[in-house]
Amino acid sequence: MNQLSHRDRVLLAINNKPVDRIPFDFGSHPNASIHVEAYEKLKAYLGIQSHTRVMHRWMQVAEVDEAILCLFNIDTRRLSLGSRDNQLERDLDNTTYVDQWGVVRRKPAGALYYELVHCPLAGEISIHDIVNYPWPDPNDPGITRDLRYRAASLKNISDYAIVLTLPSAFLHTSQFIRGFEDWYLDCATRPVLLETLFDAVLEVNLETVRGVLRDVGDMVDIVVTADDIGDQRGIITSPVMYRRLIKFRQKKYFDEIHRLTSAKLVYHTCGSVIEVLEDLIEIGVDVLNPVQTSAKGMDPQTLKRKAGAHLAFWGGVDTQRLLCQGSCADISREKETLIRILGEGGGFVLAPAHNIQPDVPPENICELFMRR
């Protein structure tokens, strides 16, 4: 096979077609990047001097420099939304900020991340409180300002696959606004209240997506959206509750994305989702990320057998133990195994199975991305 362009390689792979080599991704979206502390160590190891830009504040992950993307011959490039003109996010003090949804986070001394400290709709609330909540403006012009220009620049001067990150649909945000304890109690005891919250958040994000994809839906190759429905053991609700409360709302969101762009839809959910894999295919997921193979039932053979004809897989390289504790030889073997199983006949983009953490040695990061 002749050597493919980066874009063609990624697109063929996620369409389950054979490729000249497995495409690699690093930093194309906020769940496939690297913690700022690990990134500083990597830059020092590689002799690269640059200012570290934060891609995602509370997760503390970095924008990966073009020099490193080129060094590792990464096949993707990130396209991010613009900053709002009416910026609701603001610092409360040196360690605390409130985001656009009114959620407050703080980074304690010595902590690696910002922790959730205030959920604005926690406790005893009514549907009236949800309806009258000060929701962010989904049509803020700053979101799409210069977006098409930046997309065109990427497309015209490079052959990389352009990856656009869209907002989470409603799950994450509803959990942060309501608080996790109340959110889970609502699932069982106040589902109508919770569904009202789901729909309020969903409508904001649907309207944002409409504006974004009308602007650049024809320019991007891949869109990513993240909303975790899994943990280490399985999905975060029962399958019955997932199908009753969550699934059709996800479908509404995914259908709107597919209506507005021909770009492939990458859905990020951590954890074990083997119980609802067929549901995800049914509602329009094209590519599953991050492929957390350490979670229950998520071994590569099972995933490829059950869903390889309908889904592509993006990620796979364990960040919980392998990257931080394994040797370079261990990482090399795991890469070969994932490429052999998940990449058979196409259908695989290799990347870390979530953000690279501060305890990962830079040698291991290089082993992950360097090609032999």
Order of alpha helices (4+ residues) and beta strands (2+ residues): alpha-alpha-beta-beta-alpha-beta-beta-beta-beta-beta-alpha-alpha-beta-alpha-alpha-alpha-beta-alpha-beta-alpha-beta-alpha-beta-alpha-alpha-beta-alpha
